[in-house]
Amino acid sequence: MNCICNLLATVDSATIKNWLEIAGLLLAGGFIVWKVLVGWFAANLNLSISSERIAKDEENDFLAITVTLDKGTTDSVKLKDVSLRISVEGQKDRMERIGIARLPTEGDQLGWPTDGNATKDSLPKYLLAQGESLQLAKAYDVPSHLPVTVEAAVLAKRAFYKPMQWRAVHISLPKSAGKGIKPQ
């Protein structure tokens, strides 16, 4: 303790002020780095799935799926991929991208893809800006007596960050269960 008092007595006030300013800058920089590492500047994106199920015939239903992306207030993100996985018991899972590709232009008109699906090469730089929402939808034929699990995954990138991923799960229950038809 006596050593510190002697040191302070021999150092002028301008030097102490400079050292305190350097310490303050280092602490502030450390605080910002810590906030970045714990996700303070994370790209807040809300992902939700909704569905509507309507009887097609006795054995199958139409299942309409809507995936909604709501971008929060922190920065913008470039969407790289939005994929769905549809799981029905006893069937092979269906996995596919849903269209986030920008449409090509021909003069003053948009050119729609003929097959309705986005190819990996055309999925590029769809920018979802702050406060913006995007809805993507797809319809499927599903067995009317079985529940369907719908999973959505979003891959997006923010400037100067690694790609980030969001996932959501939704279950569509059969409407036929309420009509006295017992699931198998």
TIVO-2410 file (N, C-alpha, C; in nm, 3 decimals):
# residues 184
REC num residu      c1      c2      c3 atome chaine
REC   1      M   0.082  -0.118   0.000     N      A
REC   1      M   0.000   0.000   0.000    CA      A
REC   1      M   0.087   0.125   0.000     C      A
REC   2      N   0.191   0.121   0.077     N      A
REC   2      N   0.284   0.232   0.084    CA      A
REC   2      N   0.351   0.255  -0.051     C      A
REC   3      C   0.374   0.146  -0.126     N      A
REC   3      C   0.437   0.154  -0.258    CA      A
REC   3      C   0.348   0.231  -0.356     C      A
REC   4      I   0.215   0.205  -0.350     N      A
REC   4      I   0.121   0.272  -0.440    CA      A
REC   4      I   0.116   0.421  -0.408     C      A
REC   5      C   0.115   0.455  -0.280     N      A
REC   5      C   0.112   0.596  -0.240    CA      A
REC   5      C   0.237   0.669  -0.289     C      A
REC   6      N   0.354   0.604  -0.277     N      A
REC   6      N   0.479   0.665  -0.324    CA      A
REC   6      N   0.475   0.683  -0.476     C      A
REC   7      L   0.421   0.582  -0.548     N      A
REC   7      L   0.414   0.590  -0.694    CA      A
REC   7      L   0.322   0.705  -0.737     C      A
REC   8      L   0.207   0.717  -0.672     N      A
REC   8      L   0.113   0.824  -0.706    CA      A
REC   8      L   0.168   0.962  -0.673     C      A
REC   9      A   0.250   0.969  -0.572     N      A
REC   9      A   0.308   1.098  -0.534    CA      A
REC   9      A   0.411   1.146  -0.635     C      A
REC  10      T   0.477   1.053  -0.705     N      A
REC  10      T   0.581   1.092  -0.800    CA      A
REC  10      T   0.529   1.111  -0.942     C      A
REC  11      V   0.406   1.068  -0.972     N      A
REC  11      V   0.351   1.077  -1.108    CA      A
REC  11      V   0.262   1.201  -1.116     C      A
REC  12      D   0.272   1.272  -1.227     N      A
REC  12      D   0.190   1.392  -1.240    CA      A
REC  12      D   0.046   1.356  -1.279     C      A
REC  13      S  -0.046   1.447  -1.261     N      A
REC  13      S  -0.189   1.421  -1.282    CA      A
REC  13      S  -0.222   1.394  -1.429     C      A
REC  14      A  -0.149   1.451  -1.523     N      A
REC  14      A  -0.176   1.428  -1.666    CA      A
REC  14      A  -0.147   1.282  -1.703     C      A
REC  15      T  -0.043   1.224  -1.647     N      A
REC  15      T  -0.011   1.083  -1.674    CA      A
REC  15      T  -0.118   0.992  -1.616     C      A
REC  16      I  -0.163   1.022  -1.493     N      A
REC  16      I  -0.270   0.941  -1.433    CA      A
REC  16      I  -0.397   0.950  -1.517     C      A
REC  17      K  -0.430   1.070  -1.563     N      A
REC  17      K  -0.549   1.089  -1.648    CA      A
REC  17      K  -0.537   1.006  -1.775     C      A
REC  18      N  -0.420   1.006  -1.839     N      A
REC  18      N  -0.399   0.928  -1.962    CA      A
REC  18      N  -0.415   0.779  -1.936     C      A
REC  19      W  -0.360   0.729  -1.826     N      A
REC  19      W  -0.372   0.587  -1.794    CA      A
REC  19      W  -0.517   0.550  -1.765     C      A
REC  20      L  -0.591   0.634  -1.696     N      A
REC  20      L  -0.732   0.607  -1.669    CA      A
REC  20      L  -0.816   0.608  -1.798     C      A
REC  21      E  -0.784   0.699  -1.890     N      A
REC  21      E  -0.855   0.701  -2.018    CA      A
REC  21      E  -0.827   0.574  -2.098     C      A
REC  22      I  -0.702   0.527  -2.099     N      A
REC  22      I  -0.668   0.403  -2.169    CA      A
REC  22      I  -0.742   0.285  -2.106     C      A
REC  23      A  -0.744   0.280  -1.973     N      A
REC  23      A  -0.816   0.172  -1.904    CA      A
REC  23      A  -0.965   0.176  -1.938     C      A
REC  24      G  -1.024   0.296  -1.943     N      A
REC  24      G  -1.165   0.311  -1.977    CA      A
REC  24      G  -1.195   0.263  -2.118     C      A
REC  25      L  -1.109   0.298  -2.213     N      A
REC  25      L  -1.127   0.254  -2.352    CA      A
REC  25      L  -1.115   0.102  -2.363     C      A
REC  26      L  -1.018   0.044  -2.293     N      A
REC  26      L  -1.002  -0.102  -2.295    CA      A
REC  26      L  -1.124  -0.172  -2.236     C      A
REC  27      L  -1.176  -0.121  -2.126     N      A
REC  27      L  -1.295  -0.180  -2.065    CA      A
REC  27      L  -1.418  -0.166  -2.156     C      A
REC  28      A  -1.434  -0.051  -2.220     N      A
REC  28      A  -1.547  -0.031  -2.311    CA      A
REC  28      A  -1.536  -0.125  -2.431     C      A
REC  29      G  -1.415  -0.138  -2.486     N      A
REC  29      G  -1.394  -0.230  -2.598    CA      A
REC  29      G  -1.421  -0.374  -2.557     C      A
REC  30      G  -1.376  -0.412  -2.439     N      A
REC  30      G  -1.403  -0.546  -2.387    CA      A
REC  30      G  -1.551  -0.571  -2.369     C      A
REC  31      F  -1.624  -0.470  -2.325     N      A
REC  31      F  -1.769  -0.482  -2.307    CA      A
REC  31      F  -1.838  -0.507  -2.441     C      A
REC  32      I  -1.799  -0.432  -2.543     N      A
REC  32      I  -1.858  -0.450  -2.676    CA      A
REC  32      I  -1.828  -0.589  -2.730     C      A
REC  33      V  -1.704  -0.634  -2.718     N      A
REC  33      V  -1.667  -0.769  -2.764    CA      A
REC  33      V  -1.750  -0.873  -2.690     C      A
REC  34      W  -1.764  -0.858  -2.558     N      A
REC  34      W  -1.843  -0.952  -2.480    CA      A
REC  34      W  -1.989  -0.954  -2.528     C      A
REC  35      K  -2.047  -0.837  -2.555     N      A
REC  35      K  -2.185  -0.830  -2.602    CA      A
REC  35      K  -2.202  -0.898  -2.738     C      A
REC  36      V  -2.105  -0.884  -2.825     N      A
REC  36      V  -2.111  -0.951  -2.956    CA      A
REC  36      V  -2.105  -1.101  -2.937     C      A
REC  37      L  -2.019  -1.148  -2.850     N      A
REC  37      L  -2.003  -1.292  -2.828    CA      A
REC  37      L  -2.127  -1.356  -2.766     C      A
REC  38      V  -2.199  -1.285  -2.682     N      A
REC  38      V  -2.318  -1.343  -2.620    CA      A
REC  38      V  -2.445  -1.317  -2.700     C      A
REC  39      G  -2.435  -1.255  -2.817     N      A
REC  39      G  -2.549  -1.242  -2.907    CA      A
REC  39      G  -2.630  -1.115  -2.893     C      A
REC  40      W  -2.573  -1.013  -2.836     N      A
REC  40      W  -2.646  -0.887  -2.820    CA      A
REC  40      W  -2.687  -0.830  -2.955     C      A
REC  41      F  -2.605  -0.848  -3.056     N      A
REC  41      F  -2.634  -0.795  -3.188    CA      A
REC  41      F  -2.693  -0.903  -3.280     C      A
REC  42      A  -2.751  -1.006  -3.223     N      A
REC  42      A  -2.805  -1.117  -3.303    CA      A
REC  42      A  -2.916  -1.067  -3.395     C      A
REC  43      A  -2.925  -1.129  -3.509     N      A
REC  43      A  -3.031  -1.094  -3.605    CA      A
REC  43      A  -3.161  -1.156  -3.557     C      A
REC  44      N  -3.250  -1.075  -3.506     N      A
REC  44      N  -3.375  -1.128  -3.453    CA      A
REC  44      N  -3.474  -1.152  -3.566     C      A
REC  45      L  -3.498  -1.280  -3.591     N      A
REC  45      L  -3.590  -1.323  -3.696    CA      A
REC  45      L  -3.689  -1.418  -3.632     C      A
REC  46      N  -3.817  -1.391  -3.647     N      A
REC  46      N  -3.921  -1.480  -3.595    CA      A
REC  46      N  -3.969  -1.569  -3.708     C      A
REC  47      L  -3.973  -1.698  -3.682     N      A
REC  47      L  -4.015  -1.798  -3.779    CA      A
REC  47      L  -4.138  -1.868  -3.724     C      A
REC  48      S  -4.245  -1.874  -3.802     N      A
REC  48      S  -4.365  -1.945  -3.758    CA      A
REC  48      S  -4.424  -2.024  -3.875     C      A
REC  49      I  -4.496  -2.130  -3.838     N      A
REC  49      I  -4.561  -2.217  -3.936    CA      A
REC  49      I  -4.709  -2.225  -3.901     C      A
REC  50      S  -4.793  -2.217  -4.001     N      A
REC  50      S  -4.936  -2.240  -3.980    CA      A
REC  50      S  -4.984  -2.333  -4.091     C      A
REC  51      S  -5.098  -2.397  -4.068     N      A
REC  51      S  -5.150  -2.488  -4.170    CA      A
REC  51      S  -5.302  -2.488  -4.169     C      A
REC  52      E  -5.355  -2.531  -4.281     N      A
REC  52      E  -5.499  -2.553  -4.293    CA      A
REC  52      E  -5.516  -2.686  -4.364     C      A
REC  53      R  -5.606  -2.767  -4.311     N      A
REC  53      R  -5.625  -2.901  -4.365    CA      A
REC  53      R  -5.771  -2.916  -4.409     C      A
REC  54      I  -5.790  -2.954  -4.536     N      A
REC  54      I  -5.924  -2.967  -4.593    CA      A
REC  54      I  -5.934  -3.103  -4.660     C      A
REC  55      A  -6.047  -3.170  -4.641     N      A
REC  55      A  -6.067  -3.303  -4.699    CA      A
REC  55      A  -6.066  -3.297  -4.852     C      A
REC  56      K  -5.987  -3.384  -4.912     N      A
REC  56      K  -5.983  -3.397  -5.058    CA      A
REC  56      K  -6.080  -3.508  -5.099     C      A
REC  57      D  -6.071  -3.621  -5.032     N      A
REC  57      D  -6.160  -3.735  -5.054    CA      A
REC  57      D  -6.161  -3.816  -4.925     C      A
REC  58      E  -6.207  -3.940  -4.929     N      A
REC  58      E  -6.216  -4.023  -4.808    CA      A
REC  58      E  -6.079  -4.056  -4.748     C      A
REC  59      E  -5.977  -4.066  -4.832     N      A
REC  59      E  -5.846  -4.112  -4.784    CA      A
REC  59      E  -5.741  -4.002  -4.772     C      A
REC  60      N  -5.760  -3.889  -4.838     N      A
REC  60      N  -5.657  -3.785  -4.841    CA      A
REC  60      N  -5.714  -3.647  -4.808     C      A
REC  61      D  -5.624  -3.565  -4.756     N      A
REC  61      D  -5.656  -3.425  -4.729    CA      A
REC  61      D  -5.559  -3.337  -4.807     C      A
REC  62      F  -5.603  -3.214  -4.835     N      A
REC  62      F  -5.511  -3.111  -4.880    CA      A
REC  62      F  -5.456  -3.045  -4.754     C      A
REC  63      L  -5.326  -3.027  -4.747     N      A
REC  63      L  -5.263  -2.959  -4.635    CA      A
REC  63      L  -5.191  -2.836  -4.691     C      A
REC  64      A  -5.241  -2.718  -4.654     N      A
REC  64      A  -5.177  -2.593  -4.697    CA      A
REC  64      A  -5.088  -2.545  -4.583     C      A
REC  65      I  -4.962  -2.522  -4.613     N      A
REC  65      I  -4.864  -2.480  -4.512    CA      A
REC  65      I  -4.818  -2.340  -4.546     C      A
REC  66      T  -4.814  -2.254  -4.445     N      A
REC  66      T  -4.762  -2.119  -4.461    CA      A
REC  66      T  -4.649  -2.098  -4.362     C      A
REC  67      V  -4.536  -2.058  -4.414     N      A
REC  67      V  -4.419  -2.026  -4.331    CA      A
REC  67      V  -4.407  -1.874  -4.331     C      A
REC  68      T  -4.401  -1.814  -4.212     N      A
REC  68      T  -4.393  -1.669  -4.200    CA      A
REC  68      T  -4.260  -1.631  -4.135     C      A
REC  69      L  -4.190  -1.539  -4.199     N      A
REC  69      L  -4.065  -1.485  -4.145    CA      A
REC  69      L  -4.090  -1.338  -4.113     C      A
REC  70      D  -4.070  -1.300  -3.987     N      A
REC  70      D  -4.084  -1.161  -3.944    CA      A
REC  70      D  -3.948  -1.113  -3.896     C      A
REC  71      K  -3.892  -1.016  -3.965     N      A
REC  71      K  -3.760  -0.963  -3.929    CA      A
REC  71      K  -3.776  -0.856  -3.824     C      A
REC  72      G  -3.696  -0.866  -3.720     N      A
REC  72      G  -3.698  -0.768  -3.612    CA      A
REC  72      G  -3.624  -0.641  -3.650     C      A
REC  73      T  -3.581  -0.567  -3.551     N      A
REC  73      T  -3.524  -0.435  -3.573    CA      A
REC  73      T  -3.372  -0.433  -3.586     C      A
REC  74      T  -3.306  -0.546  -3.564     N      A
REC  74      T  -3.160  -0.548  -3.572    CA      A
REC  74      T  -3.114  -0.591  -3.709     C      A
REC  75      D  -3.064  -0.499  -3.789     N      A
REC  75      D  -2.999  -0.528  -3.916    CA      A
REC  75      D  -3.090  -0.602  -4.014     C      A
REC  76      S  -3.038  -0.633  -4.130     N      A
REC  76      S  -3.108  -0.710  -4.234    CA      A
REC  76      S  -3.036  -0.844  -4.248     C      A
REC  77      V  -3.105  -0.941  -4.308     N      A
REC  77      V  -3.042  -1.071  -4.335    CA      A
REC  77      V  -3.065  -1.109  -4.480     C      A
REC  78      K  -2.967  -1.178  -4.537     N      A
REC  78      K  -2.981  -1.235  -4.671    CA      A
REC  78      K  -3.024  -1.379  -4.655     C      A
REC  79      L  -3.142  -1.411  -4.708     N      A
REC  79      L  -3.191  -1.548  -4.700    CA      A
REC  79      L  -3.116  -1.635  -4.800     C      A
REC  80      K  -3.061  -1.744  -4.751     N      A
REC  80      K  -2.988  -1.838  -4.836    CA      A
REC  80      K  -3.075  -1.956  -4.872     C      A
REC  81      D  -3.157  -2.003  -4.776     N      A
REC  81      D  -3.238  -2.123  -4.799    CA      A
REC  81      D  -3.355  -2.124  -4.702     C      A
REC  82      V  -3.471  -2.164  -4.751     N      A
REC  82      V  -3.586  -2.193  -4.667    CA      A
REC  82      V  -3.636  -2.329  -4.712     C      A
REC  83      S  -3.632  -2.427  -4.621     N      A
REC  83      S  -3.668  -2.564  -4.656    CA      A
REC  83      S  -3.776  -2.617  -4.564     C      A
REC  84      L  -3.857  -2.708  -4.618     N      A
REC  84      L  -3.961  -2.776  -4.542    CA      A
REC  84      L  -3.933  -2.925  -4.540     C      A
REC  85      R  -3.967  -2.989  -4.427     N      A
REC  85      R  -3.966  -3.135  -4.420    CA      A
REC  85      R  -4.103  -3.175  -4.369     C      A
REC  86      I  -4.171  -3.260  -4.445     N      A
REC  86      I  -4.304  -3.309  -4.412    CA      A
REC  86      I  -4.290  -3.455  -4.374     C      A
REC  87      S  -4.333  -3.489  -4.251     N      A
REC  87      S  -4.322  -3.627  -4.203    CA      A
REC  87      S  -4.460  -3.683  -4.172     C      A
REC  88      V  -4.488  -3.798  -4.231     N      A
REC  88      V  -4.611  -3.871  -4.206    CA      A
REC  88      V  -4.570  -4.014  -4.170     C      A
REC  89      E  -4.628  -4.068  -4.064     N      A
REC  89      E  -4.593  -4.203  -4.020    CA      A
REC  89      E  -4.612  -4.304  -4.133     C      A
REC  90      G  -4.510  -4.386  -4.155     N      A
REC  90      G  -4.518  -4.490  -4.257    CA      A
REC  90      G  -4.484  -4.442  -4.397     C      A
REC  91      Q  -4.451  -4.316  -4.414     N      A
REC  91      Q  -4.414  -4.263  -4.545    CA      A
REC  91      Q  -4.276  -4.202  -4.538     C      A
REC  92      K  -4.212  -4.196  -4.654     N      A
REC  92      K  -4.082  -4.131  -4.661    CA      A
REC  92      K  -4.100  -3.980  -4.642     C      A
REC  93      D  -4.009  -3.920  -4.565     N      A
REC  93      D  -4.014  -3.774  -4.545    CA      A
REC  93      D  -3.999  -3.702  -4.678     C      A
REC  94      R  -4.074  -3.594  -4.694     N      A
REC  94      R  -4.061  -3.508  -4.812    CA      A
REC  94      R  -3.984  -3.383  -4.770     C      A
REC  95      M  -3.876  -3.355  -4.840     N      A
REC  95      M  -3.797  -3.236  -4.810    CA      A
REC  95      M  -3.782  -3.154  -4.937     C      A
REC  96      E  -3.806  -3.025  -4.926     N      A
REC  96      E  -3.789  -2.939  -5.042    CA      A
REC  96      E  -3.773  -2.794  -5.001     C      A
REC  97      R  -3.712  -2.720  -5.091     N      A
REC  97      R  -3.700  -2.575  -5.073    CA      A
REC  97      R  -3.831  -2.511  -5.114     C      A
REC  98      I  -3.861  -2.403  -5.049     N      A
REC  98      I  -3.977  -2.327  -5.094    CA      A
REC  98      I  -3.927  -2.191  -5.140     C      A
REC  99      G  -3.994  -2.138  -5.241     N      A
REC  99      G  -3.943  -2.031  -5.323    CA      A
REC  99      G  -3.907  -1.899  -5.261     C      A
REC 100      I  -3.779  -1.878  -5.243     N      A
REC 100      I  -3.732  -1.745  -5.206    CA      A
REC 100      I  -3.652  -1.682  -5.318     C      A
REC 101      A  -3.650  -1.748  -5.432     N      A
REC 101      A  -3.571  -1.695  -5.543    CA      A
REC 101      A  -3.637  -1.569  -5.598     C      A
REC 102      R  -3.556  -1.474  -5.631     N      A
REC 102      R  -3.608  -1.356  -5.700    CA      A
REC 102      R  -3.645  -1.398  -5.842     C      A
REC 103      L  -3.751  -1.340  -5.891     N      A
REC 103      L  -3.795  -1.372  -6.026    CA      A
REC 103      L  -3.709  -1.297  -6.128     C      A
REC 104      P  -3.676  -1.365  -6.237     N      A
REC 104      P  -3.601  -1.293  -6.341    CA      A
REC 104      P  -3.692  -1.190  -6.408     C      A
REC 105      T  -3.631  -1.088  -6.463     N      A
REC 105      T  -3.709  -0.985  -6.531    CA      A
REC 105      T  -3.678  -0.988  -6.679     C      A
REC 106      E  -3.781  -0.960  -6.755     N      A
REC 106      E  -3.768  -0.947  -6.900    CA      A
REC 106      E  -3.830  -0.813  -6.936     C      A
REC 107      G  -3.745  -0.714  -6.948     N      A
REC 107      G  -3.796  -0.579  -6.972    CA      A
REC 107      G  -3.864  -0.529  -6.846     C      A
REC 108      D  -3.994  -0.496  -6.859     N      A
REC 108      D  -4.071  -0.448  -6.745    CA      A
REC 108      D  -4.159  -0.557  -6.684     C      A
REC 109      Q  -4.133  -0.684  -6.717     N      A
REC 109      Q  -4.217  -0.793  -6.668    CA      A
REC 109      Q  -4.134  -0.894  -6.591     C      A
REC 110      L  -4.202  -0.960  -6.497     N      A
REC 110      L  -4.139  -1.066  -6.420    CA      A
REC 110      L  -4.158  -1.200  -6.492     C      A
REC 111      G  -4.056  -1.285  -6.486     N      A
REC 111      G  -4.064  -1.417  -6.547    CA      A
REC 111      G  -4.082  -1.523  -6.439     C      A
REC 112      W  -4.197  -1.592  -6.439     N      A
REC 112      W  -4.225  -1.694  -6.339    CA      A
REC 112      W  -4.161  -1.826  -6.380     C      A
REC 113      P  -4.103  -1.902  -6.282     N      A
REC 113      P  -4.047  -2.033  -6.316    CA      A
REC 113      P  -4.160  -2.128  -6.356     C      A
REC 114      T  -4.132  -2.216  -6.450     N      A
REC 114      T  -4.237  -2.304  -6.501    CA      A
REC 114      T  -4.268  -2.419  -6.407     C      A
REC 115      D  -4.170  -2.467  -6.326     N      A
REC 115      D  -4.198  -2.580  -6.239    CA      A
REC 115      D  -4.241  -2.538  -6.098     C      A
REC 116      G  -4.233  -2.410  -6.066     N      A
REC 116      G  -4.276  -2.362  -5.936    CA      A
REC 116      G  -4.176  -2.377  -5.824     C      A
REC 117      N  -4.066  -2.449  -5.847     N      A
REC 117      N  -3.966  -2.470  -5.743    CA      A
REC 117      N  -3.842  -2.388  -5.769     C      A
REC 118      A  -3.782  -2.342  -5.663     N      A
REC 118      A  -3.658  -2.266  -5.675    CA      A
REC 118      A  -3.541  -2.362  -5.679     C      A
REC 119      T  -3.449  -2.339  -5.771     N      A
REC 119      T  -3.328  -2.421  -5.775    CA      A
REC 119      T  -3.225  -2.361  -5.683     C      A
REC 120      K  -3.130  -2.443  -5.640     N      A
REC 120      K  -3.028  -2.395  -5.546    CA      A
REC 120      K  -2.950  -2.278  -5.607     C      A
REC 121      D  -2.924  -2.284  -5.737     N      A
REC 121      D  -2.847  -2.177  -5.802    CA      A
REC 121      D  -2.922  -2.044  -5.804     C      A
REC 122      S  -3.054  -2.050  -5.800     N      A
REC 122      S  -3.129  -1.925  -5.810    CA      A
REC 122      S  -3.168  -1.869  -5.673     C      A
REC 123      L  -3.124  -1.935  -5.565     N      A
REC 123      L  -3.160  -1.890  -5.431    CA      A
REC 123      L  -3.058  -1.792  -5.383     C      A
REC 124      P  -3.061  -1.682  -5.386     N      A
REC 124      P  -2.945  -1.604  -5.365    CA      A
REC 124      P  -2.958  -1.501  -5.261     C      A
REC 125      K  -2.986  -1.391  -5.305     N      A
REC 125      K  -2.969  -1.272  -5.224    CA      A
REC 125      K  -3.103  -1.207  -5.200     C      A
REC 126      Y  -3.193  -1.285  -5.140     N      A
REC 126      Y  -3.320  -1.223  -5.103    CA      A
REC 126      Y  -3.296  -1.155  -4.971     C      A
REC 127      L  -3.300  -1.026  -4.970     N      A
REC 127      L  -3.270  -0.947  -4.851    CA      A
REC 127      L  -3.398  -0.922  -4.773     C      A
REC 128      L  -3.401  -0.966  -4.649     N      A
REC 128      L  -3.513  -0.940  -4.561    CA      A
REC 128      L  -3.472  -0.825  -4.469     C      A
REC 129      A  -3.531  -0.709  -4.491     N      A
REC 129      A  -3.491  -0.587  -4.421    CA      A
REC 129      A  -3.559  -0.576  -4.285     C      A
REC 130      Q  -3.512  -0.483  -4.205     N      A
REC 130      Q  -3.567  -0.460  -4.071    CA      A
REC 130      Q  -3.716  -0.431  -4.079     C      A
REC 131      G  -3.794  -0.501  -3.994     N      A
REC 131      G  -3.937  -0.478  -3.988    CA      A
REC 131      G  -4.017  -0.541  -4.100     C      A
REC 132      E  -3.951  -0.610  -4.192     N      A
REC 132      E  -4.019  -0.669  -4.307    CA      A
REC 132      E  -4.070  -0.809  -4.273     C      A
REC 133      S  -4.178  -0.852  -4.338     N      A
REC 133      S  -4.232  -0.987  -4.323    CA      A
REC 133      S  -4.235  -1.055  -4.459     C      A
REC 134      L  -4.224  -1.186  -4.455     N      A
REC 134      L  -4.228  -1.265  -4.578    CA      A
REC 134      L  -4.308  -1.391  -4.547     C      A
REC 135      Q  -4.403  -1.425  -4.636     N      A
REC 135      Q  -4.478  -1.549  -4.622    CA      A
REC 135      Q  -4.452  -1.635  -4.743     C      A
REC 136      L  -4.425  -1.763  -4.717     N      A
REC 136      L  -4.406  -1.862  -4.822    CA      A
REC 136      L  -4.507  -1.974  -4.797     C      A
REC 137      A  -4.564  -2.030  -4.904     N      A
REC 137      A  -4.668  -2.131  -4.885    CA      A
REC 137      A  -4.652  -2.245  -4.984     C      A
REC 138      K  -4.703  -2.359  -4.945     N      A
REC 138      K  -4.697  -2.479  -5.028    CA      A
REC 138      K  -4.814  -2.568  -4.987     C      A
REC 139      A  -4.870  -2.646  -5.082     N      A
REC 139      A  -4.980  -2.738  -5.055    CA      A
REC 139      A  -4.935  -2.881  -5.081     C      A
REC 140      Y  -4.987  -2.973  -5.001     N      A
REC 140      Y  -4.951  -3.115  -5.012    CA      A
REC 140      Y  -5.077  -3.200  -5.001     C      A
REC 141      D  -5.070  -3.320  -5.060     N      A
REC 141      D  -5.170  -3.425  -5.036    CA      A
REC 141      D  -5.117  -3.510  -4.922     C      A
REC 142      V  -5.200  -3.532  -4.819     N      A
REC 142      V  -5.158  -3.613  -4.704    CA      A
REC 142      V  -5.270  -3.710  -4.668     C      A
REC 143      P  -5.236  -3.822  -4.604     N      A
REC 143      P  -5.342  -3.915  -4.561    CA      A
REC 143      P  -5.434  -3.847  -4.460     C      A
REC 144      S  -5.564  -3.866  -4.476     N      A
REC 144      S  -5.659  -3.795  -4.392    CA      A
REC 144      S  -5.665  -3.845  -4.249     C      A
REC 145      H  -5.616  -3.966  -4.222     N      A
REC 145      H  -5.629  -4.024  -4.089    CA      A
REC 145      H  -5.501  -4.015  -4.005     C      A
REC 146      L  -5.397  -3.952  -4.055     N      A
REC 146      L  -5.269  -3.945  -3.982    CA      A
REC 146      L  -5.227  -3.801  -3.955     C      A
REC 147      P  -5.162  -3.779  -3.840     N      A
REC 147      P  -5.104  -3.646  -3.816    CA      A
REC 147      P  -4.983  -3.624  -3.906     C      A
REC 148      V  -4.956  -3.499  -3.935     N      A
REC 148      V  -4.843  -3.461  -4.021    CA      A
REC 148      V  -4.754  -3.366  -3.942     C      A
REC 149      T  -4.624  -3.396  -3.939     N      A
REC 149      T  -4.527  -3.307  -3.875    CA      A
REC 149      T  -4.462  -3.222  -3.983     C      A
REC 150      V  -4.465  -3.092  -3.964     N      A
REC 150      V  -4.407  -2.998  -4.060    CA      A
REC 150      V  -4.291  -2.928  -3.990     C      A
REC 151      E  -4.173  -2.936  -4.049     N      A
REC 151      E  -4.056  -2.866  -3.996    CA      A
REC 151      E  -4.008  -2.766  -4.101     C      A
REC 152      A  -3.977  -2.647  -4.055     N      A
REC 152      A  -3.922  -2.544  -4.144    CA      A
REC 152      A  -3.784  -2.507  -4.092     C      A
REC 153      A  -3.692  -2.488  -4.185     N      A
REC 153      A  -3.557  -2.443  -4.149    CA      A
REC 153      A  -3.520  -2.327  -4.240     C      A
REC 154      V  -3.460  -2.226  -4.180     N      A
REC 154      V  -3.418  -2.106  -4.254    CA      A
REC 154      V  -3.268  -2.089  -4.234     C      A
REC 155      L  -3.198  -2.067  -4.342     N      A
REC 155      L  -3.055  -2.035  -4.337    CA      A
REC 155      L  -3.040  -1.894  -4.392     C      A
REC 156      A  -2.978  -1.808  -4.312     N      A
REC 156      A  -2.961  -1.669  -4.352    CA      A
REC 156      A  -2.824  -1.619  -4.308     C      A
REC 157      K  -2.780  -1.513  -4.371     N      A
REC 157      K  -2.649  -1.456  -4.337    CA      A
REC 157      K  -2.665  -1.306  -4.317     C      A
REC 158      R  -2.593  -1.258  -4.220     N      A
REC 158      R  -2.587  -1.117  -4.191    CA      A
REC 158      R  -2.447  -1.068  -4.225     C      A
REC 159      A  -2.433  -0.945  -4.265     N      A
REC 159      A  -2.302  -0.891  -4.301    CA      A
REC 159      A  -2.203  -0.911  -4.186     C      A
REC 160      F  -2.086  -0.962  -4.217     N      A
REC 160      F  -1.976  -0.982  -4.123    CA      A
REC 160      F  -2.001  -1.092  -4.021     C      A
REC 161      Y  -2.103  -1.175  -4.039     N      A
REC 161      Y  -2.133  -1.285  -3.947    CA      A
REC 161      Y  -2.136  -1.417  -4.024     C      A
REC 162      K  -2.121  -1.526  -3.950     N      A
REC 162      K  -2.137  -1.659  -4.009    CA      A
REC 162      K  -2.285  -1.681  -4.037     C      A
REC 163      P  -2.318  -1.774  -4.127     N      A
REC 163      P  -2.460  -1.804  -4.152    CA      A
REC 163      P  -2.529  -1.849  -4.023     C      A
REC 164      M  -2.656  -1.811  -4.010     N      A
REC 164      M  -2.735  -1.845  -3.893    CA      A
REC 164      M  -2.853  -1.931  -3.937     C      A
REC 165      Q  -2.906  -2.009  -3.843     N      A
REC 165      Q  -3.014  -2.100  -3.875    CA      A
REC 165      Q  -3.128  -2.085  -3.775     C      A
REC 166      W  -3.250  -2.091  -3.826     N      A
REC 166      W  -3.369  -2.091  -3.742    CA      A
REC 166      W  -3.452  -2.212  -3.782     C      A
REC 167      R  -3.520  -2.272  -3.683     N      A
REC 167      R  -3.605  -2.388  -3.711    CA      A
REC 167      R  -3.736  -2.375  -3.635     C      A
REC 168      A  -3.841  -2.431  -3.692     N      A
REC 168      A  -3.972  -2.435  -3.627    CA      A
REC 168      A  -4.040  -2.566  -3.664     C      A
REC 169      V  -4.126  -2.613  -3.575     N      A
REC 169      V  -4.200  -2.738  -3.596    CA      A
REC 169      V  -4.348  -2.711  -3.572     C      A
REC 170      H  -4.430  -2.776  -3.654     N      A
REC 170      H  -4.575  -2.761  -3.645    CA      A
REC 170      H  -4.637  -2.898  -3.669     C      A
REC 171      I  -4.743  -2.932  -3.598     N      A
REC 171      I  -4.811  -3.060  -3.619    CA      A
REC 171      I  -4.955  -3.031  -3.664     C      A
REC 172      S  -4.992  -3.094  -3.775     N      A
REC 172      S  -5.128  -3.083  -3.825    CA      A
REC 172      S  -5.200  -3.213  -3.791     C      A
REC 173      L  -5.301  -3.203  -3.706     N      A
REC 173      L  -5.377  -3.321  -3.666    CA      A
REC 173      L  -5.488  -3.349  -3.767     C      A
REC 174      P  -5.523  -3.477  -3.783     N      A
REC 174      P  -5.629  -3.509  -3.881    CA      A
REC 174      P  -5.765  -3.457  -3.836     C      A
REC 175      K  -5.838  -3.406  -3.931     N      A
REC 175      K  -5.974  -3.360  -3.901    CA      A
REC 175      K  -6.068  -3.479  -3.886     C      A
REC 176      S  -6.034  -3.589  -3.952     N      A
REC 176      S  -6.121  -3.707  -3.949    CA      A
REC 176      S  -6.132  -3.769  -3.811     C      A
REC 177      A  -6.036  -3.742  -3.722     N      A
REC 177      A  -6.040  -3.800  -3.586    CA      A
REC 177      A  -6.164  -3.753  -3.511     C      A
REC 178      G  -6.211  -3.633  -3.541     N      A
REC 178      G  -6.330  -3.580  -3.474    CA      A
REC 178      G  -6.459  -3.634  -3.531     C      A
REC 179      K  -6.456  -3.707  -3.644     N      A
REC 179      K  -6.577  -3.757  -3.709    CA      A
REC 179      K  -6.602  -3.903  -3.678     C      A
REC 180      G  -6.533  -3.956  -3.579     N      A
REC 180      G  -6.556  -4.096  -3.542    CA      A
REC 180      G  -6.471  -4.195  -3.620     C      A
REC 181      I  -6.386  -4.148  -3.710     N      A
REC 181      I  -6.297  -4.238  -3.783    CA      A
REC 181      I  -6.174  -4.258  -3.697     C      A
REC 182      K  -6.143  -4.381  -3.666     N      A
REC 182      K  -6.028  -4.406  -3.578    CA      A
REC 182      K  -5.900  -4.415  -3.659     C      A
REC 183      P  -5.798  -4.343  -3.619     N      A
REC 183      P  -5.667  -4.354  -3.686    CA      A
REC 183      P  -5.614  -4.495  -3.671     C      A
REC 184      Q  -5.541  -4.542  -3.772     N      A
REC 184      Q  -5.484  -4.677  -3.767    CA      A
REC 184      Q  -5.357  -4.678  -3.688     C      A
***
